[in-house]
C-alpha cells in the first residue's frame, strides 16, 4: 500500500478504487524499462463522476 491510501468503495465491476495505483504502476514500468509511457485513458466504472473528476487535474 502506498502512503495516504485508505479503504474506499469498490467500482461497479468490483475492483478496489485505487487512483494511486496508476502512478505506482507507471513509476515501476519506467524504472524497469526506461521507456516513455503514454496513458490515453484512465477511467473508473462508477455512476458517480465526482470520483473520477476529483482525480483528474483540470485543464
Backbone as JSON Lines, residues from 0, in Angstrom:
{"i":0,"aa":"X","n":[0.83,-1.18,0.0],"ca":[0.0,0.0,0.0],"c":[0.87,1.24,0.0]}
{"i":1,"aa":"X","n":[0.4,2.23,-0.69],"ca":[1.16,3.47,-0.72],"c":[0.73,4.36,0.44]}
{"i":2,"aa":"X","n":[1.61,5.3,0.83],"ca":[1.26,6.2,1.92],"c":[0.01,7.01,1.59]}
{"i":3,"aa":"X","n":[-0.82,7.21,2.57],"ca":[-2.02,8.01,2.37],"c":[-3.21,7.25,1.82]}
{"i":4,"aa":"X","n":[-3.04,5.97,1.47],"ca":[-4.14,5.19,0.93],"c":[-5.05,4.76,2.05]}
{"i":5,"aa":"X","n":[-6.33,4.86,1.83],"ca":[-7.31,4.38,2.79],"c":[-8.35,3.56,2.05]}
{"i":6,"aa":"X","n":[-9.06,2.75,2.75],"ca":[-10.09,1.91,2.12],"c":[-11.17,2.79,1.52]}
{"i":7,"aa":"X","n":[-11.57,2.46,0.32],"ca":[-12.61,3.2,-0.38],"c":[-13.57,2.19,-0.99]}
{"i":8,"aa":"X","n":[-14.72,2.64,-1.46],"ca":[-15.67,1.69,-2.08],"c":[-15.1,1.07,-3.35]}
{"i":9,"aa":"X","n":[-15.63,-0.07,-3.69],"ca":[-15.25,-0.72,-4.95],"c":[-15.99,-0.07,-6.1]}
{"i":10,"aa":"X","n":[-15.46,-0.26,-7.31],"ca":[-16.13,0.21,-8.52],"c":[-17.3,-0.71,-8.82]}
{"i":11,"aa":"X","n":[-18.09,-0.37,-9.83],"ca":[-19.23,-1.2,-10.21],"c":[-18.81,-2.59,-10.66]}
{"i":12,"aa":"X","n":[-17.58,-2.73,-11.13],"ca":[-17.09,-4.03,-11.57],"c":[-16.44,-4.83,-10.46]}
{"i":13,"aa":"X","n":[-16.42,-4.26,-9.23],"ca":[-15.9,-4.99,-8.08],"c":[-14.44,-4.74,-7.76]}
{"i":14,"aa":"X","n":[-13.76,-3.93,-8.55],"ca":[-12.35,-3.64,-8.3],"c":[-12.24,-2.54,-7.25]}
{"i":15,"aa":"X","n":[-11.19,-2.59,-6.45],"ca":[-10.94,-1.54,-5.46],"c":[-10.65,-0.22,-6.16]}
{"i":16,"aa":"X","n":[-11.17,0.85,-5.62],"ca":[-10.92,2.19,-6.17],"c":[-9.59,2.67,-5.65]}
{"i":17,"aa":"X","n":[-8.55,2.65,-6.5],"ca":[-7.19,3.0,-6.11],"c":[-6.58,3.94,-7.14]}
{"i":18,"aa":"X","n":[-6.91,5.24,-7.1],"ca":[-6.34,6.15,-8.1],"c":[-4.82,6.23,-8.03]}
{"i":19,"aa":"X","n":[-4.23,5.93,-6.88],"ca":[-2.77,5.96,-6.75],"c":[-2.1,4.8,-7.47]}
{"i":20,"aa":"X","n":[-2.85,3.73,-7.77],"ca":[-2.26,2.54,-8.38],"c":[-1.71,2.82,-9.77]}
{"i":21,"aa":"X","n":[-2.33,3.72,-10.52],"ca":[-1.82,4.04,-11.85],"c":[-0.43,4.65,-11.75]}
{"i":22,"aa":"X","n":[-0.24,5.58,-10.85],"ca":[1.07,6.2,-10.67],"c":[2.12,5.19,-10.21]}
{"i":23,"aa":"X","n":[1.73,4.31,-9.29],"ca":[2.65,3.27,-8.81],"c":[3.09,2.38,-9.97]}
{"i":24,"aa":"X","n":[2.13,1.97,-10.78],"ca":[2.42,1.1,-11.93],"c":[3.32,1.8,-12.95]}
{"i":25,"aa":"X","n":[3.0,3.05,-13.26],"ca":[3.81,3.77,-14.25],"c":[5.23,4.01,-13.77]}
{"i":26,"aa":"X","n":[5.4,4.37,-12.51],"ca":[6.76,4.57,-11.98],"c":[7.56,3.27,-12.03]}
{"i":27,"aa":"X","n":[6.91,2.15,-11.72],"ca":[7.59,0.86,-11.78],"c":[7.98,0.52,-13.23]}
{"i":28,"aa":"X","n":[7.03,0.72,-14.16],"ca":[7.34,0.43,-15.57],"c":[8.5,1.29,-16.07]}
{"i":29,"aa":"X","n":[8.53,2.55,-15.66],"ca":[9.63,3.44,-16.06],"c":[10.94,2.96,-15.46]}
{"i":30,"aa":"X","n":[10.93,2.61,-14.18],"ca":[12.15,2.13,-13.52],"c":[12.69,0.88,-14.18]}
{"i":31,"aa":"X","n":[11.8,-0.02,-14.61],"ca":[12.23,-1.29,-15.19],"c":[12.68,-1.13,-16.64]}
{"i":32,"aa":"X","n":[11.94,-0.34,-17.43],"ca":[12.23,-0.27,-18.87],"c":[12.97,0.99,-19.31]}
{"i":33,"aa":"X","n":[12.72,2.1,-18.6],"ca":[13.3,3.38,-19.03],"c":[12.66,3.93,-20.29]}
{"i":34,"aa":"X","n":[11.57,3.31,-20.73],"ca":[10.9,3.74,-21.96],"c":[9.83,4.79,-21.65]}
{"i":35,"aa":"X","n":[9.54,5.66,-22.62],"ca":[8.45,6.64,-22.43],"c":[7.11,5.92,-22.27]}
{"i":36,"aa":"X","n":[6.24,6.49,-21.48],"ca":[4.92,5.91,-21.23],"c":[3.85,6.92,-21.61]}
{"i":37,"aa":"X","n":[2.76,6.44,-22.17],"ca":[1.65,7.3,-22.56],"c":[0.35,6.7,-22.06]}
{"i":38,"aa":"X","n":[-0.36,7.44,-21.24],"ca":[-1.66,7.0,-20.74],"c":[-2.72,7.7,-21.57]}
{"i":39,"aa":"X","n":[-3.56,6.91,-22.23],"ca":[-4.59,7.51,-23.07],"c":[-5.94,7.55,-22.4]}
{"i":40,"aa":"X","n":[-6.17,6.69,-21.42],"ca":[-7.44,6.7,-20.69],"c":[-7.22,6.03,-19.34]}
{"i":41,"aa":"X","n":[-7.78,6.64,-18.34],"ca":[-7.74,6.06,-17.01],"c":[-9.11,6.29,-16.39]}
{"i":42,"aa":"X","n":[-10.04,5.43,-16.74],"ca":[-11.42,5.61,-16.31],"c":[-11.72,4.83,-15.05]}
{"i":43,"aa":"X","n":[-12.97,4.96,-14.62],"ca":[-13.44,4.25,-13.44],"c":[-14.89,3.85,-13.69]}
{"i":44,"aa":"X","n":[-15.21,2.62,-13.34],"ca":[-16.58,2.13,-13.51],"c":[-17.43,2.57,-12.33]}
{"i":45,"aa":"X","n":[-18.12,3.69,-12.51],"ca":[-18.96,4.23,-11.45],"c":[-20.1,5.05,-12.04]}
{"i":46,"aa":"X","n":[-21.16,5.16,-11.28],"ca":[-22.26,6.05,-11.67],"c":[-22.03,7.46,-11.13]}
{"i":47,"aa":"X","n":[-20.98,7.64,-10.34],"ca":[-20.69,8.91,-9.68],"c":[-19.44,9.53,-10.3]}
{"i":48,"aa":"X","n":[-19.62,10.46,-11.23],"ca":[-18.48,11.08,-11.92],"c":[-17.6,11.9,-10.99]}
{"i":49,"aa":"X","n":[-18.07,12.25,-9.82],"ca":[-17.23,13.05,-8.91],"c":[-16.01,12.26,-8.46]}
{"i":50,"aa":"X","n":[-16.1,10.94,-8.36],"ca":[-14.92,10.14,-8.0],"c":[-13.86,10.24,-9.08]}
{"i":51,"aa":"X","n":[-14.26,10.15,-10.35],"ca":[-13.32,10.26,-11.47],"c":[-12.76,11.67,-11.57]}
{"i":52,"aa":"X","n":[-13.63,12.65,-11.5],"ca":[-13.22,14.04,-11.72],"c":[-12.3,14.56,-10.63]}
{"i":53,"aa":"X","n":[-12.42,14.08,-9.4],"ca":[-11.56,14.6,-8.34],"c":[-10.11,14.16,-8.51]}
{"i":54,"aa":"X","n":[-9.87,13.1,-9.28],"ca":[-8.51,12.61,-9.5],"c":[-7.94,13.01,-10.85]}
{"i":55,"aa":"X","n":[-8.7,13.78,-11.64],"ca":[-8.23,14.26,-12.95],"c":[-7.94,15.75,-12.8]}
{"i":56,"aa":"X","n":[-6.69,16.16,-13.05],"ca":[-6.39,17.59,-12.95],"c":[-7.2,18.4,-13.96]}
{"i":57,"aa":"X","n":[-7.63,19.57,-13.56],"ca":[-8.39,20.41,-14.5],"c":[-7.42,21.01,-15.51]}
{"i":58,"aa":"X","n":[-7.93,21.24,-16.72],"ca":[-7.08,21.79,-17.77],"c":[-7.53,23.18,-18.14]}
